[in-house]
Amino acid sequence: MIDRRTVVLGSAAGMAAASVNAQTNGTSEMPNEPRLVMWGAALMAHPLATRLEAVAASGFSHMTVFPADMNRWRAEGLSDPEITALIRASGIKIATIDPYTGWVPGWTMEGVDQYTRDFIDVSEDEVFRMADVLETGQINLVESAGGAYDQAAYADAMASFAERAVSNGLKPTFEFMPTSKIPDLNAGWALIEASGADVGLTFDTWHFWRSNPDHDLLATIPMDRILEVQIADGNTKIVENLQTDLLFHRKVPGEGEFDLARTIAVLRGMGPIRSLGPETFSQEMNEATAKDAVQRNEAGLRKVMGMPA
């Protein structure tokens, strides 16, 4: 049983490795300017080389990779050394591997549809191997296919995973989702605190606005614990259901109806944003070229953030 009252810091060797990874990924603890991350949602339809080319031609310095991407690229014939070499040659860093769901108590694929199974079915050992190949310093945790939610059990599981991650030079983050058993910021932050572990928060504006957008609570969270900010827009009306809306009907930042200006103002009032990027799951992005997807998302992100074009 992990003592949740103690922050999990891991071994000295693990922390040194984490520092090396942070330097490799071009990050600092709290930079004045955020690193710009092109999250993989808008690029799901494209092979690795095409994604890297499009991101390298933009203002983004980082992108993200799904475990399902790795499985697909390997099945298509890319070896792990080839994947690493392509990423290195592009000059683009991998901000995080996202998502990992197998940390939760009672995790099972029973009754899970094939689309979701393909997306999340990866073991703990394998996600660590993937992180090595991608040379990333982070793994993003979400809840999916877990057992009935019990905060104490989930907190222990999060702390156990964090201990192993940090000892391997990796920083775990956690992302709440309205389609999961940890549906909003209140539940997500409470779980991180209950774990007592060295886990950062991934804050997604789509999840925030589709659940309980508590800006007062958001303003109380230490900014150095919010390691990733994902900017995604949406319309007021949900299309079909939350899961369908999440995966196929998000909007490029600034093209929807969420009050992103309010949320961004609160975040900025909390201190410097460490890492920032769009996460636009949508059918429209699935049908776009990689170049167009990156350009539209970057333009939208810069517009809503008031950043130079």
Secondary structure, 3 states (H helix, E strand, C coil): CCCCCCCECCCHHHHHHHHHHHHHCCCCCCCCCCEEEECHHHHCCCCHHHHHHHHHCCCCCEEEECHHHHHHHHHCCCCHHHHHHHHHHHCCEEEEEEEECCCCCCCCCCCCCHHHHHHHCCCHHHHHHHHHHHCCCEEEECCCCCCCCCHHHHHHHHHHHHHHHHHCCCEEEECCCCCCCCCCHHHHHHHHHHHCECCEEEEEHHHHHCCCCCHHHHCCCCHHHEEEEEECECCCCCCCCHHHHHHHECECCCCCCCCHHHHHHHHHHHCCCCEEEECCCEHHHHCCCHHHHHHHHHHHHHHHHCCCC
